[in-house]
Amino acid sequence: MNIVIIEDEKITADELVGTITSVESDAKIVAILGSVKTAVSYFQNNAMPDLIFSDIQLGDGLSFEIFKACKISAPVIFCTAYDEYALKAFKTNSIDYILKPSTAQTVADALTKYRSLRQTFSDEKDHYKAVIEALINREAPKSTSVLVYQKDKILPLKLETIALFYIADEVTHLLTFDAKTYSVNKNMEQLEQLSGNDFFRVNRQYLVNRKAVIDASRYFLRKLSVNISVAYNKEKILVSKEKIPQFLAWLETR
C-alpha cells in the first residue's frame, strides 16, 4: 500500500510514519509533503498513491487548496484537531479523519475504514466542498477561559490575559501578561482550537497571543524569531520557515 503524508511539522510526520508502519506491515510511505505548494507539484508529476494522510492547516494554507488544484483519486484520511461541528462534514462526505494527537489504535481503525473508502471514494472536487464550507463557517469557540492548576486549586484564566502557551518537559504551560506561569491540563492541539484566531501556533512548542507580539526578526535557516512583551527566559520563540507566510498574514490582521 503506497501512502503519501501531507504534514508540515517534521516531528508529527515522523511519528505518523512510525505509527502507520507499525500497524500496517505492507505500508510504504512514498512521500512526506510539507506544504501546499510542494504537494501540488508532487501530485501533478507523480503517480497517485493508494491512500493519503493529510493535515488540514499547513504553513502556506489549507490542504484543501491541494485538492482544488489537483485531481485526487485516492481516499484521504485527515489528521485534525478541529471540533465536532466541522467533523460532521467529513462523515457526510465519505471522508475519514483521525483526531490529533493520533494513536496506534486510531490509525489502525482509519486504515480498516480505508478498505471501504477505496470502494466508494469519488474524485469529484465537490466532494470536499461541504468540508471546506464547514471549516470556514464553523462556530467560534464558546470558551473564553482556560482552567489552570495551582497546588490544590483550579483557577479559570481569561484567554485575553494569556501571552502564550508553551511545552516544557513534556508538560503544557501558559505565561500570563503579568509574568505568572501555570500548568494546563490540555494539549496544544486542544488549546489551538479553543483559543481561535487571537493565537498562532508558531511551531510545535509555542502558541502565541497576537497582543503579546512586539516584532519578529530574521533568524538562521530562514526562520523568524518572535519577540514578546513579557519576560520569557526559555529558548527563542521561532517560526518555522514553512509557517512564515501564514504568520505574517496573521500579524496583519491585528
C-alpha positions in Angstrom: 0.0 0.0 0.0 1.6 3.3 -1.1 0.9 6.2 1.2 1.6 9.9 1.0 1.6 12.1 4.2 0.9 15.8 4.0 2.2 17.4 7.2 4.3 20.5 7.9 5.6 19.5 11.3 8.5 17.1 10.9 8.2 15.5 14.3 4.5 14.9 13.8 5.1 13.4 10.3 7.9 11.1 11.7 5.6 9.9 14.5 2.8 9.2 12.0 5.2 7.3 9.7 6.3 5.1 12.7 2.7 4.5 13.7 1.4 3.6 10.2 4.3 1.2 9.5 3.9 -0.4 12.9 0.2 -1.2 12.4 0.2 -1.9 8.6 3.0 -4.3 7.5 2.7 -3.6 3.8 2.5 0.2 4.1 5.1 2.1 2.1 5.5 5.8 2.7 6.3 7.2 -0.8 6.4 10.9 0.1 6.1 13.3 3.0 4.9 16.7 1.8 5.3 19.8 4.0 3.4 22.5 2.1 0.5 23.2 -0.3 3.0 24.2 -3.0 5.1 21.1 -2.6 2.0 18.8 -2.6 0.5 20.3 -5.7 3.8 19.9 -7.6 4.1 16.3 -6.4 0.6 15.2 -7.4 1.0 16.9 -10.8 4.2 14.9 -11.5 3.9 11.6 -9.7 1.6 8.5 -9.7 -1.4 8.6 -7.4 -0.9 6.7 -4.1 -3.4 4.3 -2.6 -4.1 6.5 0.4 -3.3 10.0 1.7 -2.9 11.1 5.3 -3.3 14.9 5.4 -3.1 17.6 8.0 -5.6 20.5 7.3 -3.7 23.6 8.4 -0.3 23.9 6.6 2.2 26.7 6.7 1.2 28.1 3.4 -2.6 27.5 3.5 -5.3 24.8 4.0 -4.6 21.4 2.5 -8.0 21.7 0.6 -6.2 24.0 -1.8 -4.2 21.0 -3.0 -7.4 19.1 -3.8 -8.8 22.1 -5.6 -5.6 22.4 -7.8 -5.2 18.6 -8.5 -7.4 15.7 -9.4 -7.0 13.5 -6.4 -8.3 9.9 -7.0 -7.2 8.5 -3.7 -9.1 8.4 -0.4 -7.9 11.0 2.2 -7.7 10.5 5.9 -7.5 13.9 7.6 -5.5 14.3 10.8 -7.1 17.2 12.5 -7.7 19.0 15.8 -11.0 20.6 14.6 -14.2 20.4 16.6 -17.2 18.1 16.2 -19.2 20.8 14.4 -16.7 20.7 11.5 -16.2 17.0 11.6 -19.8 16.3 10.7 -19.0 17.3 7.2 -16.3 14.7 7.0 -18.8 11.9 7.8 -21.4 13.1 5.4 -18.9 13.2 2.5 -17.3 9.8 3.0 -14.1 11.3 4.1 -12.4 9.8 7.2 -10.5 11.6 9.9 -8.4 11.0 13.0 -8.1 13.5 15.8 -4.7 14.8 16.8 -2.7 13.5 18.6 -3.1 10.2 16.8 -2.6 6.9 18.4 -1.8 3.4 17.0 -5.4 2.5 17.6 -6.9 5.5 15.7 -4.5 4.9 12.8 -5.4 1.2 12.7 -9.1 2.0 12.8 -8.6 4.5 10.0 -6.7 2.0 7.8 -9.5 -0.5 8.4 -12.0 2.1 7.1 -9.7 2.7 4.2 -10.8 -0.6 2.6 -14.4 0.6 2.4 -13.3 4.1 1.3 -11.3 2.6 -1.5 -14.5 1.1 -2.9 -16.7 4.2 -2.6 -14.4 7.2 -2.9 -15.2 9.7 -5.7 -12.6 12.1 -7.0 -15.2 14.8 -7.7 -13.8 18.1 -6.4 -17.2 19.0 -4.9 -16.6 16.0 -2.6 -14.6 18.4 -0.4 -16.8 21.5 -0.9 -19.0 20.9 2.2 -16.0 20.2 4.3 -14.3 23.5 3.3 -17.5 25.4 3.9 -18.0 23.8 7.3 -14.4 24.7 8.4 -14.7 28.3 7.2 -18.1 28.9 8.7 -17.7 26.8 11.9 -19.0 28.3 15.1 -16.5 30.3 17.0 -15.2 28.7 20.2 -17.5 29.5 23.1 -14.9 29.2 25.8 -13.2 32.4 26.9 -11.2 30.9 29.7 -8.7 28.1 30.4 -8.6 26.1 33.6 -5.1 26.1 35.3 -3.8 24.2 38.3 -2.1 25.7 41.3 -1.4 23.4 44.2 -4.9 22.1 45.2 -6.8 24.9 43.4 -8.3 25.0 39.9 -8.5 28.6 38.5 -10.2 30.0 35.4 -7.9 32.4 33.4 -9.3 34.6 30.7 -7.7 34.0 27.3 -7.1 37.7 27.0 -4.7 37.6 30.0 -2.5 34.9 28.5 0.6 35.8 26.5 1.5 32.4 25.3 1.2 28.6 25.8 4.3 26.5 25.7 5.5 23.0 26.3 8.4 22.4 28.7 9.5 18.9 30.0 6.5 17.4 28.1 4.0 19.4 30.1 1.8 22.2 28.7 2.2 25.6 30.5 1.0 29.1 30.0 2.5 32.5 30.7 0.3 35.5 31.6 0.9 39.1 30.7 1.8 39.7 34.4 4.5 37.1 34.1 2.9 34.3 36.0 3.2 30.7 34.9 0.7 27.8 35.3 0.4 24.3 34.1 -2.6 23.4 31.8 -4.4 20.1 31.6 -4.9 20.3 27.8 -2.6 19.6 24.8 -1.5 22.2 22.3 -4.0 21.0 19.6 -6.9 21.5 22.0 -5.6 24.9 23.1 -5.1 25.9 19.5 -8.7 25.1 18.7 -10.1 26.7 21.8 -8.1 30.0 21.5 -9.2 30.9 18.0 -7.6 33.4 15.7 -6.1 35.5 18.5 -3.4 32.9 19.0 -1.0 31.5 16.4 0.9 28.1 16.6 4.3 29.3 15.5 5.8 25.8 16.0 5.1 22.5 17.8 6.1 24.1 21.1 4.6 27.6 21.2 1.1 29.1 20.8 1.4 32.9 20.9 -1.2 35.6 21.6 -1.2 38.3 18.9 -1.3 41.0 21.6 2.0 39.7 23.1 4.0 40.0 19.8 6.2 43.1 19.7 8.0 42.2 16.5 9.8 39.4 14.6 13.3 39.3 13.3 15.1 37.1 10.8 16.9 34.1 12.2 19.2 31.4 10.9 17.9 28.9 8.3 15.2 31.4 7.0 13.2 31.3 10.3 11.8 34.2 12.3 12.5 34.9 15.9 9.4 36.3 17.7 9.9 39.0 20.5 7.1 39.2 23.0 6.1 41.8 25.6 6.5 39.5 28.6 9.9 38.5 30.1 10.5 34.9 28.9 13.7 33.2 29.8 13.3 29.9 27.9 14.7 29.3 24.4 13.9 31.6 21.5 10.4 31.5 20.1 10.9 30.6 16.4 8.5 30.5 13.5 9.4 27.6 11.1 10.1 28.7 7.6 7.0 26.9 6.2 4.8 28.9 8.5 6.3 32.4 7.9 3.8 33.4 5.2 0.8 32.4 7.3 2.3 34.0 10.4 2.9 37.4 8.7 -0.7 37.3 7.3 -2.0 36.7 10.8 0.0 39.6 12.1 -1.5 41.9 9.5 -5.0 41.3 11.0 -4.1 42.8 14.4 
